Amino acid sequence: QVQPVESGGGLVQPGGSLRLSCAASGSIFRLKTMGWYRQAPGKQRELVASITIRGVTNYPDSVKGRFTVSRDNAKDTVYLQMNSLKPEDTAVYYCNLWPAWDRYWGQGTQVTVSS
């Protein structure tokens, strides 16, 4: 199985929205909890959303109410809808299992929130 492939990042103004996609083919991704993570410059990687195979979601307070994670197992894809973006959301965003497996870190997708 190969690493997930993230896409959908870009430059957005504060208050804007982005939808990230994670193409994660393979039974391990389809049958386990998935997570979205981010890493800002000089900071540790952190979990921003998780979703179980039954669709139960969890978010840290920093993004709760603004980010929404979803998954489409038929398409082997996990999504992260990000609304009301703030400059502090600027980071490289990754998807992986939750808890994460080192072998499944991909390249990530850059999200920059700036005016």
N, C-alpha and C positions, 0 to 999 in steps of 0.2 A: 504494500500500500504506500502511496506517495503522500507527500505533505499537502495539506489544504492550500488552495490558491485564493487569496483575498483580492478584491477589486472594489472600485467605487469611491475611493478616496479622492481628495482634491482640495482646492482652496475655496473657502466659503466665508462670508461675512458673519460677524456675531449675530445670533438670532436666526441664522439660516438652518437648512436641513441637508442631510446626506443619507443615502441608503447604501450600506456596505453589503457585499455578497461574499460568501465563502463557499467555493466549490470543493466539497470533501467527499470524494468517491471512495467506496469501500465499506465493508460491513461493520468495521469497528466504529466508524463515525455514525453509521445509521443506527447502531444499537446502544450507543452510550450518550451520556450527557455531554453537550458541547458548550464551549465558552468563547466569548469574545474578550480579548485582552488588549491593553494598550501600554505603550512605553514612550514617555516623553523624554526629551534630552536630559541627561543627568539624573534620571529617576528610575526606580525599579519598575519592572513590568507589573501591571495590576489587572485584576479581573474587573470587567465592567458589565458583564451580563453572562448568565448561563441559562440553558434550557435542557430539560430532561427529554427523554424519548416520548413522554406523554404530554409534553408542552408546558410543564411547570417551569416558571421563570423566576429568576432572582437577580437583584441589582444592588449595588452599593448605594448609599445615600447620595453620593456625588452625582449620580446620573438618573436616579429614580424619578420617574415622571417625565423624563425627557427622552430616554432611550427605550427602544422596544426590540427584543430579540424574537425571532421566529425561525421555524425550520420547515422545509419541504423535503421529506425523505424520498419522495418519488423522483425529485430532481437532484438529490444528494447535495442540497444547498441550505446554508444557514444565512440568515439576514440580520442586519442590525440597522434599524431605522433610528436616526439621531436627529432630534429636533431641538430648537432653542439652543443651538450650539454656542459655546463660550470659548474665549481664547484659551482657557485652561484645558479644553478638550483637545488641543493640539497635541498630536502624538502619532506614532505608527501603530496601526491597529492590526491585530492578529486573531485568527481563530485556531482553536485546538480543542482537544478533549478537555473535560474538567473532571478531576485534576489534570493538568497538562502533562503530556509526555514529551520529553525533549526531542525525540525523533520526529515529531510532527509540527515543529515550528517552521512556518513558511517565510516568505519574504515580507509579508505584511503589506499594508496600503497606508500611505501617508495622508493624514487629515490635518489641514492647517486652517485655523479659524482666526481670521485677521481682517481688519478694515483697510 
